[in-house]
Amino acid sequence: FSCEKMPIHWFYLCNPDSTRYSFSERPGYLRLKASEVNIDDTASPTFVARRQTEYEFKATTLVDFSNLKDGAQAGLTAYAAAHYHYDVEVRTKGRKHYIAANIRIDNSDNTVVEIPVKADKAYLRIEGNRNGYVLQYSLDGKKYETLTEMGYRPLSTETIGGFTGVMLGLYAQGTEGSYADFDSYSYVVSL
């Protein structure tokens, strides 16, 4: 994220509030400022994403979540629509941080796993393979722990209707005044 503005291949949801995105407040990072509008809403959450272009890929980000307040979340999502997405995220509750896998399918919103962490940074990853998505995290960028695995079908055209394709995105939501600094994002495809 050593740039001055969002590259053209990144997308927002709805009309973005440009005050919630910054490359200058912490050079070399993308700062996403949490909004009370979340990625389940049809308004404009703090969210940027790239399209998934292959079945087999690894989308990875390194996030500094030391400035998330209670009730805030920041993370990486495989996003098909407001009520259809898989998230690997950091949450802050009771001044403690947790890494969680959250699955939103229609009216069902479930936290599959939530793990307390004593860190201020973590690597979050969504890996795609022929069977679906694997949600993972790492504290050192070398050894990744799997949180859950989910199939492609719940995010497909046949399931949700109208379809523009899955986007792999970064977000911050929840408590106003919170923010997360994303150090990097990589999208690597398998050949």
C-alpha positions in Angstrom: 0.0 0.0 0.0 2.7 2.4 -1.0 0.5 4.6 -3.1 -1.4 7.8 -2.9 -4.9 6.6 -4.0 -6.7 3.4 -4.4 -5.6 1.6 -7.6 -8.3 1.3 -10.3 -8.7 -2.5 -9.9 -10.1 -2.1 -6.4 -13.8 -1.6 -5.8 -16.0 0.0 -3.2 -19.6 -0.8 -2.1 -22.0 2.0 -3.0 -20.6 5.6 -2.8 -17.5 5.5 -0.5 -16.9 8.1 2.2 -13.4 9.1 1.2 -12.6 10.3 4.8 -12.7 6.6 5.9 -9.7 5.6 3.7 -6.2 6.9 4.1 -2.8 6.2 2.6 -1.2 9.2 4.2 -2.0 8.9 7.9 0.4 6.0 8.2 2.6 5.8 5.1 3.0 2.4 3.6 -0.4 1.3 5.0 -4.0 1.5 4.0 -5.9 2.8 7.0 -9.6 1.8 7.1 -11.7 3.7 9.6 -14.6 1.8 11.1 -18.1 2.8 10.3 -21.3 1.8 12.0 -22.4 0.7 8.5 -21.3 -2.8 8.1 -20.8 -5.1 5.1 -24.3 -6.6 5.7 -25.9 -3.2 5.0 -26.8 -1.9 1.6 -25.4 1.6 2.5 -21.7 2.4 2.1 -19.4 0.5 4.6 -15.7 1.0 4.9 -14.8 -1.7 2.3 -12.4 -2.2 -0.6 -12.1 -5.3 -2.7 -10.6 -7.0 -5.8 -12.4 -9.6 -7.8 -11.8 -13.3 -7.4 -10.6 -14.4 -10.9 -9.5 -18.0 -10.3 -10.7 -21.0 -8.3 -7.2 -21.6 -6.9 -5.7 -18.6 -5.1 -4.4 -17.2 -1.8 -5.6 -13.8 -0.7 -3.6 -12.6 2.3 -3.4 -9.4 4.3 -1.4 -8.3 7.2 -3.4 -6.1 9.6 -2.5 -4.0 12.6 -5.6 -4.0 14.8 -4.2 -2.2 17.8 -6.5 0.7 17.3 -9.8 -1.3 17.2 -12.1 -0.3 20.1 -14.6 -2.6 21.8 -17.3 -3.6 19.3 -15.2 -3.1 16.2 -14.1 -5.6 13.6 -11.6 -5.5 10.7 -10.9 -8.3 8.3 -10.8 -10.1 5.0 -13.9 -11.3 3.3 -15.0 -13.5 0.3 -18.0 -11.2 -0.5 -20.8 -12.1 -3.0 -23.6 -9.9 -1.6 -24.6 -8.1 1.6 -26.0 -11.3 3.1 -23.7 -13.8 1.4 -20.0 -13.6 2.5 -17.3 -15.5 4.4 -15.1 -13.5 6.8 -11.9 -14.0 8.6 -11.7 -11.0 11.0 -10.3 -9.5 14.2 -12.8 -8.4 16.8 -12.3 -6.4 19.9 -14.5 -7.2 23.0 -13.7 -6.3 26.6 -10.5 -4.7 25.4 -9.3 -8.1 24.2 -8.7 -9.2 20.5 -10.1 -12.3 18.9 -9.6 -13.8 15.5 -12.9 -15.3 14.2 -14.4 -17.0 11.2 -17.9 -15.6 10.4 -20.2 -17.1 7.8 -23.2 -15.1 6.5 -25.6 -16.9 4.3 -29.0 -15.2 3.8 -30.6 -14.7 7.3 -28.0 -16.9 9.0 -25.0 -15.1 10.5 -22.8 -17.5 12.4 -19.4 -17.3 14.1 -17.8 -20.7 13.5 -14.8 -20.1 15.7 -13.4 -17.3 17.8 -9.9 -17.4 19.2 -8.4 -15.0 21.7 -5.0 -13.5 20.6 -2.4 -11.6 22.5 -1.1 -9.7 19.5 -1.7 -6.4 17.7 -1.0 -7.8 14.2 -2.1 -10.9 12.3 -2.0 -12.3 8.8 -5.5 -13.1 7.6 -6.0 -15.4 4.5 -8.7 -16.8 2.4 -7.5 -19.6 0.2 -9.5 -21.0 -2.7 -9.3 -24.5 -4.1 -11.5 -26.7 -6.3 -13.7 -27.5 -3.2 -14.2 -24.0 -1.9 -12.7 -21.5 0.5 -10.4 -22.1 3.5 -10.3 -19.3 6.1 -7.0 -19.0 7.9 -4.8 -16.8 10.1 -1.2 -16.6 11.2 0.6 -14.6 13.8 4.0 -14.9 12.1 3.2 -15.1 8.4 4.7 -18.6 8.1 2.5 -21.1 9.9 -1.2 -20.7 9.1 -4.0 -22.1 11.2 -7.3 -23.1 9.5 -10.4 -21.7 11.1 -13.0 -23.3 8.8 -13.7 -24.4 5.2 -16.8 -23.6 3.2 -18.0 -24.6 -0.2 -18.5 -22.3 -3.2 -22.2 -23.0 -3.6 -23.6 -20.6 -1.0 -21.9 -17.7 -2.8 -22.9 -18.8 -6.3 -25.4 -17.4 -8.8 -27.7 -20.4 -8.3 -28.0 -19.6 -4.6 -28.2 -15.8 -4.4 -29.6 -14.9 -7.8 -28.2 -11.9 -9.6 -24.4 -12.1 -9.5 -21.4 -9.9 -10.2 -18.8 -12.4 -8.9 -17.1 -12.9 -5.6 -14.9 -10.1 -4.4 -12.0 -10.5 -1.9 -12.1 -7.5 0.3 -10.8 -5.6 3.3 -13.2 -3.9 5.8 -13.5 -2.1 9.1 -16.8 -1.8 10.9 -18.4 -1.2 14.2 -17.3 1.4 16.7 -16.7 4.9 15.4 -13.2 6.2 16.2 -11.7 2.7 15.6 -9.4 1.9 12.7 -7.2 -0.8 11.3 -4.0 -0.4 9.4 -3.5 -2.9 6.5 0.2 -3.3 5.8 -0.1 -5.5 2.7 -2.5 -7.4 0.5 -1.5 -10.2 -1.9 -3.6 -12.2 -4.4 -1.6 -15.1 -5.7 -3.1 -17.6 -8.1 -2.0 -21.2 -8.7 -1.0 -22.1 -12.2 
